[in-house]
Amino acid sequence: MSDRSSDFRPIDRSRHELLIVDDDPTSRYVTARLLRSAGFRTREAATGAEGLRMADADISAVVLDVHLPDIDGFEICRRWRSQPETVRLPVLHVSAAYVTDEDKVRGLDSGADAYLTHPVEPAVLIATVQALVRTHVAEEAMRRSEAKFRAIYTEAPGGICLLDTEGRFVEVNPAMLGLLKRTSEEVVGAPIRDFVPPGWTARADLFARRQRPEETRTEFPLVDAEGHEIAFEWSISSLAEPGISMVQATDISQRVALEQQRREALDREKGARWAAEHLNHMKDEFIAVLSHELRSPLNAIAAWTYVLQKRSTDAEAQRGLAAIDRNTKAQARLISDLLDMSRINLGKLELAVESVQVSDAVDAAIGALRPAIEDRRVQVRLDIEAGLPRIQADAGRLQQIVWNLLSNAVKFSEPDGVVEIRLRAERDGISLAVTDRGRGIAPEFAPHLFDKFSQADTASNRQHGGLGLGLSIARHLVEAHGGTISATSAGLERGSTFEVRLPLEAPEAAERRRAADAPPAASALAGTSVLVVDDDPEACALLDVILAGLGAQVWQAYSADEAYATLKTRTPDVLVCDVGMPGRDGYALIGEIRQGEPPGARLPAIALTSFARDEDRDRALAAGFDRHSPKPIHPPELAAQIQELLRPPPAA
């Protein structure tokens, strides 16, 4: 109804020029004046020859007298209809003399569109001319639309075809024929199922018959003339005419091949990861067993050394027993480090949290290291702020953190050197800094400072003992308490400062430990949709496996531009985005998203990054992300963050 009514919309008469051809000056003047008063523009011709010459593309319709002295109106019509530029020109025949029905038929057969006889009522003349002009305008618009469609249909790089209700090809564009390597004669009239490989005919038939709305878009392959399968994505664009649908067929063979390669690469990666994890687990189990087995003989050595020290009065023997005692304790510390690292790797490190005073841990660590401090003649200076608040922490592990940092500072200090320990209260926690004036940290070694078994000395030029586990263990213990640890140095021989920040209470750390100990349920993210953005396809695929395994629906994007385009057609519940991408990075993407969001429609977003410093977290939050998750990804923590972001706020 609405489409048909649009054909009768008023036309702007001032935009249309009419040609009046009549040899009677009075009749020509009256007709032209009447049409001008109705809003049309006019030209006038007194003879048939003049009318033939004046008819051009600017004329919208002609009012033509049938009886002219030089050429009659029938012949003029026939000539106009034989010329390309006037073949569709609307013509109204008007006769002042009596005419028969045969004359009207002759006029219409010669190409006229209507026939009137004088005297003509003005309203009838105006209405007839307007109807002819309106029809001409509609026909021209349809002709242009058809030409435009035909150009798109013919020149389109993708496949386009027309299908009837039985799934037969009615017409196929050149691009589609090129993909199938077939001629129009081979395809047109044949059902689509004739070109579908075995196993896909049922889906093709359902799509061809369009029995359900969801069947207007699907994927299935066709076989080309050489027997190769081509993967297509099919979608019905519109009804070209009753019973005929226009269908787009997009070649997705490359995408399907890439997805298959990605799945195979992911399977290989999963297999390799399982093997590596299994090997690491076996190694950690071995270290745990070995550490326990070494403690038994070490216990006997330590105990007998103590007994002999009590009984012996020989000075030389006492010196030897003291050396044994020092090395026994050093060996015990190495075993403890190995066992701690094994616990950390196996996720079995537990904290006995209580209210503690950090200064007590500092005093205990200094006392335990007193022999080493005195042996190297190092002066330890304390700068402890008065009235420090207590914190929630594991007292033994807190002492171990301080012991590791102080031991490291003493070890790398020169004889008669100075180590400073500073304790300060901060807005929401405690800051502990240990500064030495010793060897310092080489810039190239700084990124590996907290890695396991990482040492600045190589095996051939080592000057200091140890396994290179102390700082790594300290980092894990600090993070288990919900704190952070960092190191700064001006370079070699310029000393270094290690700073630990611990919160007053660590509920978030406790929540992270519970999440690490208990993996989330397989349906933890059921009903949740996640858009994952990472320029590394395998990283995207890995996140897809992790999140889909928890019940989420996952969409992938490999760039900021692709992600923003996806958000225009899909509405995920959460965005998980790598910030370090080439071109437009994650910060630019979240900025554009936040700028275009309507009020109250904030998309929860998590930033993934290889940088885990406080300033990196602050930058991500300032850019518009809601959470900052450092790599490598820990699935339970990521799932917990997503659940937390989607949890409704408490009622006011």
WOKAVEN-V225451 format. One line per field, one symbol per residue. phi: phi as a letter, one per 30 degrees, with the letter a starting at -180 (. if undefined). psi: psi as a letter, one per 30 degrees, with the letter a starting at -180 (. if undefined). burial: I if it has 9 or more other ideal C-beta (glycine too) atoms within 8 Angstrom, else O. Layout:
# WOKAVEN-V225451
phi->???
psi->???
burial->???
This chain:
# WOKAVEN-V225451
phi->.ddddddcdecddddccccccaddedddddddddddddjdcbbbbcbddddddddbdddcabccddccdcbddddddddddccedbdcddbcdbbdcdbcddddddddddkdcabbbddcdeddddddddddddddddddddddddddddddddcedcdbbccddcicdcabdeddddddhbcdddcdjdddddccdejcdddddddddhdbedddbabacbcddciddcdbccbddaddaeibccbcbcdcedddddddddddddddddddddddddddddddddddddddddddddddddddddddddcdcdddddddddddddddddddddddddddddddddicdcccdadbcdddddddddddceeddddchcccccbcddidddbcadedddddddedddedddecddeidbbccbbbdceblbccbccbccdibdedcedcecddhcbdddddbdcbdjcicedddedddddddicbbbbbadkeiciabcbccbddbbdddddddddddcddddceceiccbccbadceddddddedddddcjdccccbcadddddddddcbbddbccbddcbdiddddddddddddcddeibdddbcccadccdedddddddddkdcbbbddddceddddddddddcdddddd
psi->eeeefffgkkljfffkkkkjjkfjeeeeeeeeeeeefffllllkkfleeeeeefjaffkflkjkkejleeklfeeeeeeeffkefgegkkkjkkkflklleeeeeeeeefglflklkkkkkeeeeeeeeeeeeeeeeeeeeeeeeeeeeeeeeefkflkklkkafggkkekkleeeeeefhlleefekfkkeffgklkffeeeeeeeefhflefgfkaklllklfggkkkkkkkkjeljelkfkkkkkjkjgeeeeeeeeeeeeeeeeeeeeeeeeeeeeeeeeeeeeeeeeefeeeeeeeeeeeeeeeefkfkeeeeeeeeeeeeeeeeeeeeeeeeeeeeeeefggkkkikljlkefeeeeeeeefgeeeeeeghkkjkkikkkhkllljljeeeeeeeeeeeeeeeeegklkgakkkkkkkklegakkkkjklhbeakkeffefgeglkgkkeklffgkfkalfgfeeeeeeeeeefggalklkkkfakggalkkkkkklelieeeeeeeeeeejkllfgegkgkkkjkjkfjeeeeeeeeeeeefgglkkkkkgleeeeeeeffflilekkjkkfiklbjaeeeeeeeeeegklkghkjkkkkklfkglefeeeeeeefflfljjkllkjeeeeeeeeeeefkkkkk.
burial->OOOOOOOOOOIOIOOIIIIIIIIOOOIIOOIIOIIIOIOIOIIIIIIIOIIIOIIOOOIIIIIIIIIIOOIIIIIIIIIIIOOOOIIOIIIIIIIIOOIOOOIIOIIIOIIIIIIIIOOIOOOIIIOIIIIIIIIIIIIIOOOOOOOOOOOOIOOIOIIIIIIIOOIIIIOIIOIIIOIIOOOOOOIIOIIIIOIIOOOIIOIIIIIIIIOOOOIOOIOIIIIIOOOOOIIIIIIIOOOOOOOIIIIIIIIIOOOIOIOOOIIOIIOOIIOOOOOOOOOIIOOIIOIIOIIIOIIOOIOOIIOOIIOIIOOIOOOOIIOOIIOIIIOIIIIIOIIIIIIIIIIIOIOOIOIOOOOIOIIIIIOIIIOOIOOIIOOIOIOIOOOIOOOIOOIIIIIOIIIIIIIIIIIIIIIIIOOOIIIIIIIOOOOOIIIIIIIIOIIIIIOOIIOOIIOOOIIOOOOOOIOOOIOIIIIIIIIIIIIIIIIOIOIOIOIOOOIIIIIIIIIOOIOOIIIIIOIIOOOIOOOIIOOIIIIIIIOOIIIIIIIIIIIIOIIIOIIIIIIIOIIIIIIOOOOIOIIIIIIOIOOOIIIIIIIIIIOOIOOOOOIIIIIIIOOOOOOIIOIIIOIOIOIIIOOOIOIIIIIIIIIOIIOOOOOO
